[in-house]
């Protein structure tokens, strides 16, 4: 879906990343990941549902073999974090001795990601690192070490490229700020 289909739902005063900007940044991140994991087997762990687009495009930008697995976790009741993280879908792959790269769409508070990193590290991997397309530094409540960041963004409600509001806008090819009239 293109922006023209939802132009009244997008706040045009906030930064917007086009599909081309996203793809270019993911390609840059892929080159760094290739260099950092040269000669190592790598397992990408995508966090459902938001990371589907990032995982697909990042993995295709890599010029090497990688394995892929998925995990779904939730800490939200409605629009607020409950503080309790639940695994909705666990990995199908053992992490023992593996180099693991968690792939996220966005990091805001860091609460769920912090829990996820600790959980995966407890499974005996060789390493656990994080790659995210977007990070909101102003929203962080818990510091999380993120090795690969696509873009740092303001603390605004963004949609598109996997990011949703009430399960809508995930298939938008670009990233935009949701207009306040949509969610207020």
Helices and strands as residue ranges (DSSP letters): G 3-9, E 10-11, H 19-36, E 42-48, H 52-61, E 67-77, E 80-89, E 99-107, H 111-121, E 127-135, G 137-139, E 148-152, E 158-159, E 176-178, H 180-183
